[in-house]
Amino acid sequence: MLIDEEFTLKKLEIFLAFMRSGNLSRAAAELETSNVSVHRAIHSLENALRCPLFKHEGRNLLPLRSAYVLEERAQRLIHDVLDSVRLTREAAGFSAERFKLGALYSLTVKTVPQLIMGLKLRRSELNIDLILGSNVDLLHKLKDMEVDAILVSLDGSINDPDCEQLPLFADDMFLAVPVESPFAQRAEVDLAELHDASFITLTQGFSTHQDGVRVFQQAGFEPKVAMQVNDVFTLLSMVSSGVGYALLPGRIAAVYENRVKLIPLQAQYHLQQHIGVVFLKAKERDPNLLALLAECRMYSVNNRPAP
Protein backbone atom coordinates (compact mmCIF):
# COMPACT_ATOMS: atom_id res chain seq x y z
CA MET A 1 0.00 0.00 0.00
CA LEU A 2 1.40 3.37 -1.04
CA ILE A 3 1.14 6.31 1.35
CA ASP A 4 -1.03 9.09 -0.04
CA GLU A 5 0.98 12.26 -0.66
CA GLU A 6 -1.58 14.21 1.41
CA PHE A 7 -0.55 12.20 4.47
CA THR A 8 2.26 14.28 6.05
CA LEU A 9 3.97 14.55 9.41
CA LYS A 10 2.94 18.19 9.66
CA LYS A 11 -0.73 17.27 9.38
CA LEU A 12 -0.24 14.60 12.03
CA GLU A 13 1.23 17.25 14.36
CA ILE A 14 -1.82 19.46 13.75
CA PHE A 15 -4.15 16.50 14.33
CA LEU A 16 -2.41 15.71 17.64
CA ALA A 17 -2.64 19.34 18.75
CA PHE A 18 -6.38 19.24 18.10
CA MET A 19 -6.77 15.96 19.98
CA ARG A 20 -4.93 17.45 22.97
CA SER A 21 -6.97 20.62 23.04
CA GLY A 22 -10.33 19.30 21.78
CA ASN A 23 -10.97 22.68 20.19
CA LEU A 24 -10.05 24.31 16.86
CA SER A 25 -9.28 27.68 18.43
CA ARG A 26 -7.03 26.28 21.15
CA ALA A 27 -5.19 24.07 18.65
CA ALA A 28 -4.71 27.05 16.31
CA ALA A 29 -3.35 29.17 19.19
CA GLU A 30 -0.91 26.43 20.21
CA LEU A 31 0.34 26.09 16.63
CA GLU A 32 0.25 29.84 15.96
CA THR A 33 -1.97 29.40 12.93
CA SER A 34 -5.64 29.92 12.02
CA ASN A 35 -8.75 27.84 12.77
CA VAL A 36 -9.23 27.38 9.03
CA SER A 37 -5.72 25.93 8.64
CA VAL A 38 -6.30 23.42 11.42
CA HIS A 39 -9.68 22.38 9.99
CA ARG A 40 -8.21 22.10 6.49
CA ALA A 41 -5.33 19.89 7.71
CA ILE A 42 -7.71 17.54 9.52
CA HIS A 43 -10.00 17.27 6.49
CA SER A 44 -6.98 16.62 4.24
CA LEU A 45 -5.81 13.88 6.63
CA GLU A 46 -9.21 12.20 6.40
CA ASN A 47 -8.98 12.31 2.60
CA ALA A 48 -5.51 10.75 2.70
CA LEU A 49 -6.69 7.99 5.06
CA ARG A 50 -9.89 7.50 3.08
CA CYS A 51 -11.92 7.25 6.29
CA PRO A 52 -13.55 9.69 8.70
CA LEU A 53 -11.85 10.67 11.98
CA PHE A 54 -14.56 12.92 13.42
CA LYS A 55 -18.29 13.40 13.34
CA HIS A 56 -19.83 16.86 13.20
CA GLU A 57 -22.18 18.08 15.92
CA GLY A 58 -23.00 21.63 15.03
CA ARG A 59 -19.66 23.40 14.74
CA ASN A 60 -17.90 20.83 16.91
CA LEU A 61 -15.75 17.90 15.78
CA LEU A 62 -16.17 14.81 17.93
CA PRO A 63 -13.47 12.11 17.63
CA LEU A 64 -14.47 8.71 16.34
CA ARG A 65 -12.73 5.48 17.41
CA SER A 66 -10.52 5.84 14.33
CA ALA A 67 -9.23 9.18 15.66
CA TYR A 68 -8.16 7.61 18.97
CA VAL A 69 -6.36 4.78 17.14
CA LEU A 70 -4.54 7.29 14.93
CA GLU A 71 -3.71 9.48 17.95
CA GLU A 72 -1.99 6.61 19.77
CA ARG A 73 -0.01 5.57 16.70
CA ALA A 74 0.81 9.11 15.60
CA GLN A 75 2.28 9.99 19.01
CA ARG A 76 4.70 7.07 18.69
CA LEU A 77 5.47 7.95 15.06
CA ILE A 78 6.24 11.61 15.79
CA HIS A 79 8.42 10.60 18.75
CA ASP A 80 10.33 8.08 16.59
CA VAL A 81 10.81 10.62 13.79
CA LEU A 82 12.12 13.29 16.19
CA ASP A 83 14.42 10.73 17.79
CA SER A 84 15.65 9.66 14.36
CA VAL A 85 16.41 13.26 13.40
CA ARG A 86 18.27 13.79 16.68
CA LEU A 87 20.33 10.59 16.36
CA THR A 88 21.13 11.31 12.72
CA ARG A 89 22.35 14.82 13.54
CA GLU A 90 24.35 13.54 16.49
CA ALA A 91 25.98 10.87 14.31
CA ALA A 92 27.04 13.68 11.98
CA GLY A 93 28.18 15.73 14.99
CA PHE A 94 25.54 18.43 14.63
CA SER A 95 24.12 19.98 17.80
CA ALA A 96 24.69 16.87 19.89
CA GLU A 97 24.26 17.06 23.66
CA ARG A 98 27.94 16.09 23.97
CA PHE A 99 30.79 18.12 22.47
CA LYS A 100 34.19 16.49 22.00
CA LEU A 101 37.07 18.95 22.12
CA GLY A 102 40.61 17.92 21.27
CA ALA A 103 43.58 19.89 22.61
CA LEU A 104 47.32 19.88 23.19
CA TYR A 105 48.35 19.03 26.76
CA SER A 106 50.04 22.42 27.17
CA LEU A 107 46.77 24.27 26.47
CA THR A 108 45.10 22.77 29.56
CA VAL A 109 47.06 25.20 31.78
CA LYS A 110 45.01 28.26 30.81
CA THR A 111 43.38 28.26 27.38
CA VAL A 112 41.20 25.14 27.57
CA PRO A 113 39.67 25.90 31.00
CA GLN A 114 38.74 29.44 29.92
CA LEU A 115 37.17 28.28 26.66
CA ILE A 116 35.22 25.48 28.33
CA MET A 117 33.89 27.83 31.02
CA GLY A 118 32.75 30.28 28.33
CA LEU A 119 31.20 27.51 26.25
CA LYS A 120 29.27 26.20 29.26
CA LEU A 121 27.90 29.69 29.91
CA ARG A 122 26.68 29.84 26.31
CA ARG A 123 25.29 26.28 26.26
CA SER A 124 24.77 25.13 29.83
CA GLU A 125 23.14 21.86 28.77
CA LEU A 126 26.23 20.77 26.82
CA ASN A 127 28.42 17.96 28.13
CA ILE A 128 32.04 18.44 27.05
CA ASP A 129 34.61 15.66 26.59
CA LEU A 130 38.27 16.72 26.49
CA ILE A 131 40.63 14.57 24.40
CA LEU A 132 44.36 15.34 24.67
CA GLY A 133 47.03 14.47 22.15
CA SER A 134 49.53 15.69 19.58
CA ASN A 135 48.86 17.82 16.51
CA VAL A 136 49.02 14.78 14.25
CA ASP A 137 46.84 12.54 16.44
CA LEU A 138 44.20 15.21 16.96
CA LEU A 139 43.94 16.01 13.24
CA HIS A 140 43.33 12.32 12.53
CA LYS A 141 40.60 12.24 15.16
CA LEU A 142 39.02 15.36 13.67
CA LYS A 143 39.02 13.89 10.16
CA ASP A 144 37.51 10.65 11.50
CA MET A 145 34.85 12.76 13.32
CA GLU A 146 35.95 11.40 16.70
CA VAL A 147 36.23 15.01 17.92
CA ASP A 148 34.24 18.11 16.96
CA ALA A 149 37.08 20.65 17.05
CA ILE A 150 40.75 20.73 18.03
CA LEU A 151 42.98 23.33 19.70
CA VAL A 152 46.44 22.92 18.19
CA SER A 153 49.49 24.64 16.77
CA LEU A 154 48.67 25.96 13.30
CA ASP A 155 51.75 24.58 11.57
CA GLY A 156 52.12 22.74 8.27
CA SER A 157 50.99 19.41 9.75
CA ILE A 158 47.52 20.80 10.29
CA ASN A 159 46.84 22.20 6.80
CA ASP A 160 43.97 20.28 5.23
CA PRO A 161 41.51 21.29 2.48
CA ASP A 162 38.57 19.89 4.48
CA CYS A 163 39.31 22.06 7.51
CA GLU A 164 39.01 25.69 8.59
CA GLN A 165 41.25 27.47 11.11
CA LEU A 166 40.68 30.30 13.56
CA PRO A 167 43.88 31.74 15.15
CA LEU A 168 43.87 32.38 18.91
CA PHE A 169 47.33 33.61 19.95
CA ALA A 170 51.06 33.33 19.29
CA ASP A 171 53.50 31.84 21.80
CA ASP A 172 57.30 32.21 21.98
CA MET A 173 59.66 29.27 22.53
CA PHE A 174 61.89 29.29 25.63
CA LEU A 175 64.66 27.24 27.19
CA ALA A 176 63.28 25.34 30.21
CA VAL A 177 65.87 24.82 32.98
CA PRO A 178 65.78 23.75 36.64
CA VAL A 179 65.76 26.71 39.06
CA GLU A 180 69.23 25.71 40.35
CA SER A 181 70.74 25.71 36.83
CA PRO A 182 73.44 28.31 36.09
CA PHE A 183 71.24 29.47 33.20
CA ALA A 184 68.31 30.22 35.53
CA GLN A 185 69.54 33.74 36.24
CA ARG A 186 70.16 34.65 32.61
CA ALA A 187 68.07 37.34 30.90
CA GLU A 188 68.49 35.37 27.66
CA VAL A 189 70.53 32.44 26.45
CA ASP A 190 72.59 31.60 23.36
CA LEU A 191 71.42 28.08 22.54
CA ALA A 192 74.81 27.28 20.98
CA GLU A 193 76.26 27.25 24.52
CA LEU A 194 74.27 24.09 25.23
CA HIS A 195 75.60 21.96 22.37
CA ASP A 196 76.99 19.40 24.87
CA ALA A 197 73.96 19.44 27.20
CA SER A 198 71.26 16.76 27.44
CA PHE A 199 67.73 17.56 26.30
CA ILE A 200 64.30 16.08 26.83
CA THR A 201 61.80 16.34 23.98
CA LEU A 202 58.25 15.42 23.18
CA THR A 203 57.76 12.60 20.68
CA GLN A 204 57.30 13.25 16.97
CA GLY A 205 53.83 14.44 16.04
CA PHE A 206 53.82 17.16 18.69
CA SER A 207 54.27 20.66 17.32
CA THR A 208 56.75 21.52 20.09
CA HIS A 209 58.98 18.66 18.91
CA GLN A 210 59.00 19.99 15.34
CA ASP A 211 59.59 23.57 16.49
CA GLY A 212 62.49 22.38 18.65
CA VAL A 213 64.06 20.69 15.65
CA ARG A 214 63.94 23.99 13.73
CA VAL A 215 65.47 25.96 16.60
CA PHE A 216 68.33 23.46 16.98
CA GLN A 217 68.97 23.69 13.23
CA GLN A 218 69.29 27.47 13.63
CA ALA A 219 71.76 26.88 16.48
CA GLY A 220 73.82 24.60 14.22
CA PHE A 221 73.81 21.39 16.25
CA GLU A 222 71.77 18.25 16.87
CA PRO A 223 70.84 17.92 20.55
CA LYS A 224 71.76 14.98 22.76
CA VAL A 225 68.31 13.62 23.56
CA ALA A 226 68.28 11.92 26.95
CA MET A 227 64.57 11.07 26.80
CA GLN A 228 61.41 11.50 24.73
CA VAL A 229 58.03 11.72 26.48
CA ASN A 230 54.38 11.88 25.40
CA ASP A 231 53.14 14.88 27.39
CA VAL A 232 54.48 18.25 28.49
CA PHE A 233 53.83 17.66 32.21
CA THR A 234 56.09 14.59 32.32
CA LEU A 235 58.66 16.60 30.37
CA LEU A 236 58.56 19.43 32.94
CA SER A 237 58.93 16.94 35.77
CA MET A 238 62.05 15.55 34.11
CA VAL A 239 63.49 19.04 33.64
CA SER A 240 62.81 19.97 37.27
CA SER A 241 64.61 16.79 38.36
CA GLY A 242 67.72 17.77 36.39
CA VAL A 243 67.46 15.02 33.74
CA GLY A 244 67.95 17.57 30.96
CA TYR A 245 66.89 20.88 29.40
CA ALA A 246 63.96 21.41 27.02
CA LEU A 247 62.57 23.89 24.51
CA LEU A 248 59.00 24.76 25.47
CA PRO A 249 56.32 27.39 24.73
CA GLY A 250 55.71 30.18 27.21
CA ARG A 251 52.13 29.12 28.00
CA ILE A 252 53.35 26.45 30.42
CA ALA A 253 55.26 28.98 32.57
CA ALA A 254 52.82 28.62 35.48
CA VAL A 255 53.45 24.86 35.77
CA TYR A 256 56.30 23.91 38.12
CA GLU A 257 57.11 27.64 38.38
CA ASN A 258 58.97 27.07 41.66
CA ARG A 259 61.09 24.32 40.12
CA VAL A 260 61.45 25.23 36.42
CA LYS A 261 62.32 28.56 34.80
CA LEU A 262 61.73 29.56 31.18
CA ILE A 263 64.65 31.58 29.79
CA PRO A 264 64.20 33.64 26.59
CA LEU A 265 66.32 32.59 23.61
CA GLN A 266 68.51 35.11 21.83
CA ALA A 267 66.88 36.87 18.89
CA GLN A 268 68.50 34.64 16.22
CA TYR A 269 66.62 31.65 17.63
CA HIS A 270 63.27 33.40 17.93
CA LEU A 271 60.35 31.14 16.97
CA GLN A 272 56.65 31.40 17.68
CA GLN A 273 53.91 28.82 17.79
CA HIS A 274 50.58 30.01 16.43
CA ILE A 275 47.75 28.41 18.38
CA GLY A 276 44.23 28.13 17.00
CA VAL A 277 41.07 26.09 16.68
CA VAL A 278 40.59 23.77 13.69
CA PHE A 279 37.26 22.29 12.58
CA LEU A 280 35.71 20.58 9.58
CA LYS A 281 34.15 22.86 6.96
CA ALA A 282 31.22 20.43 6.73
CA LYS A 283 30.26 21.22 10.35
CA GLU A 284 30.69 24.99 10.33
CA ARG A 285 26.94 25.57 10.88
CA ASP A 286 26.67 23.30 13.91
CA PRO A 287 25.31 25.37 16.85
CA ASN A 288 27.75 23.85 19.36
CA LEU A 289 30.71 24.63 17.13
CA LEU A 290 29.44 28.16 16.48
CA ALA A 291 29.29 28.72 20.25
CA LEU A 292 32.89 27.53 20.62
CA LEU A 293 34.06 29.77 17.77
CA ALA A 294 32.36 32.78 19.33
CA GLU A 295 34.17 32.04 22.61
CA CYS A 296 37.46 31.61 20.73
CA ARG A 297 37.06 35.02 19.08
CA MET A 298 36.53 36.61 22.49
CA TYR A 299 39.58 34.79 23.86
CA SER A 300 41.67 36.01 20.92
CA VAL A 301 40.64 39.63 21.50
CA ASN A 302 41.26 39.44 25.24
CA ASN A 303 44.70 37.89 24.76
CA ARG A 304 45.87 40.16 21.95
CA PRO A 305 49.31 41.62 22.79
CA ALA A 306 49.41 45.29 23.73
CA PRO A 307 50.52 47.61 20.86
N, C-alpha and C positions, 0 to 999 in steps of 0.2 A: 504494500500500500504506500503510495506516494503522499508526502505531506503537502497539503494545499499551501500555495504561496501566501495566502492571507493569514495563515497560522504563524504568528511571530512571537518572539519572547517579549517584545514590548507590549503587545496586546495582553499577554498573560500577566504581566506586571500590573496593567490597568485593571484587569479582571480581579486579581487578588486584592488590590486596593479597594475595589468596590465591595468585595466579599467581607473585608475587614470592617469597613465603615457601614455597609448596608444602605448607603445613600449616595446618589449621584453627586450632590453638592459637596459632601464631605470628601468623597474620593477625588473630585476635581481639585479641591483645595489642597489635599495632601500631595497631589501630583503637579500642582501649579499649572493646571490647564482648565478647559471649560467643561461644563456639563455635557455639551453636545459632543465633544471629543471623546469623553468617557463612554457615552451611549453608543457612539458610532463604532468604537473599538469593540465593545461587547457584541454588538449586532454583527460585525465583521467576523468575530470569533465563532459565533453560532453558524454563520455561512460556511466558514472553513471546516467546522466539525460536522456540518450537515445534520445538526440536531439542536433542539432548543435547550437553553440553559436556565431560562427564567420564564415565568408566566406574568402577564400584565394584570395588575389590579388597580384600575385608575391610572395614575401616573407613577405608580410604584412597580418595581421589578422584584418579584419574589423568587428566590432560588428553587430550582427543581433538584431532584436527587442527582441528576447529571452534573449540576453545578458543584455540588459538594464533592463528588468523585473527582472532578477536574481540579477543584481547589486543593485537595490533598495531594494529588499527583504533581500539580504545577508548583506547589511549595518546594517539593523535593527537587524538581527539575531546575527551578531558578537557583536553589542552593547549590546544586551540582555544577551548574554553568558558572556561577560566580566563583566557586572553588576551583574549577578548571582554569578560569582566567587567571586567578591568583597564582596557582601552581605553575602555569605556563610562564607568566611574567617572572616569577621567582627563579625558575629554571634558566631563564635568559638573563637573570640578574637585575631585573627592573623592579624598583620599589619594593624589594623584599623587606621583611621585618628584621632581617639580619644583614649587616653590612660587614664585608670582609676587607680589612685594610692591611696591606703589606707595607713594611717599613724596614729600613736599615736599623741595626741595633743602636747605633750612635744617636739616632733621632729620638729614642725613647727618653733621653735625658730632659729635653725641654719641648721640642716641636710636637711630637706625637701627643703628649698629655694635653697641651693647649688646644690642638685641633680636635681631639676627641671631646673635650669639655664643651667647645663651641658647637660641635655637631650635635651633641646630646641636648643642648639648649634649643637648637633649631628643630630637632626631631626626637623628642623625649622618649617616644615609643620604640626607638631603634635600638636593637642589640648589636654591639660592635665586637667583632673578632679581630684580634691583632695577630698578624703572622709576620715573623721576623726572618730575615735572610739577606743574602747578597743581592747586588744589582741583577746579576745573571739569573739567579734562582727566582727572584720576584718577577722578572719580566716573563719567564716561562709560565709562572703561575697565572699572571695576568692574561697571557695569550690563551691559556687553557681554561680561562674563566673560573679559576679556583679562588681568585681575589677580585674585588671590584675596582680597586685603585691601589697604586703603590707610591710610596714616598722614597725617592732614590736620588742618587747623583746623576745629573743629566749629562752623562758622557756618551761617547760613541757607542757603547754597548747597549744603550737604551733606545737608540734611534730605530724606529719601526714604522712603516707606512700605515699600519692599522691603528696607531696610537697617537694621542695628542698629549702635549706637555704644558704645564703651567709652572713657571719658575717661582720659587719661594724666597731664597736668599743665597748668598755666596759665602763660602767659608774658607779661610786661609789654612794652609798646612803648617804644622809646628813640629819641633823636635820634643818628644816626651822623654823626660829624664827623672830619676828618683830625686827627692828633695835634697839628699846628701851628696849628689853628684857635683863635681867641680863646675859643671856647665849650668847648674841651677841658678847661679847668681848672674849669669850673663844677660845682657840686654838683647843680644842676638848671637847667633852662632854661624860659623862657616862650616858647612857640612863636610867639606874636604878634610877637616881636622879629625873626623871620626872614621877615616878609611880603614882603621884597624879594629874598630869597635864591633861588638856583637849587636845584632838587631833582632827584634821580634816583629813579625809581619802577620797580617791577615792572609788567609788562603786566596788563591786566584778566584776571580769572580766578584770579589769585593772591590768597589771603586777605590777605596783607600789603598789597596794593594797596587792597583795599576798606577795611581797617582804617585805612590812611593817609588815605583820603578822609574817613572819619568824624572823625578827629582834626583835620584841617584845617578841617572844618566847625565843630568846637568852638572852634577858634582864630579863626574869623571871616574867613578869606581862602582864595582858591584859589591853590595854589602855582604858581610858574613852573617848569614841568617842562622841564629841559634834555635829558633822555634817558629812554627807557623800555627796560628790558632783560628778558630771559627767565629769568634765574636770579640768585640772591642773591650768588653769588661774583663774577660780572661787576659787579654793583651795588657791592659792597664795593671792588672794584678801582677803580671810577670815583670813589668817595668818597675813597679814599686818595690818588688823583691830584689831588684838588681840583676835580673837575668839578662837584660839587654835594653837598648834604647829602641824607640819607635818613631815613625812619622805619622802624626795623627791630626785630624781636623780640630779646630778650636772649639767646636760645640760640645766636646766632652770635657772641657776644662773643669767643670764643677764636680766631676767624678774623681774620687781619690785626691782631692785638691790638697789635702794635708800630707800626701805621700808622693804625689807626682806633680811635676811642673812642666808647663808647655813653654818652650823657648822659641821666640820668632827666628826664622831662618833669614840669612842675609838676602838682600834684594835679588841677587842673581838666581836664587833658588825659589823665588816667589811662585806659588801655584795655588789656585783657588778651586774648590769644588763648588759646583752650582747645583743646589738642591731644589727639587721640585716634585710635583705630583704628576703621575702618568696614568692615563686611562684609555680605554678602547673608544675609538670614534663611534662605534656602533651603539655605545651606551651613554652617549653624551646628553641625552634627554631624560635619563633616569633621575627621578626626584631626589633620591638619596645621594647620588653623585653630585647633582647640582648644589645640594646643601653643603657638601664637603668642599666643592670648588669655591663657593661663596666664602666659606670660613678660611680657605687658603688665601684668597685675595686679601682678606682683612689681615691675616697673619703677615703677608708680604708687605703690606703698607706699614704695619706697626713695627716691623723689623727692618725697614729700609734704613741704610746708613745715613747719618747726618751729613748734609752738604758741607 
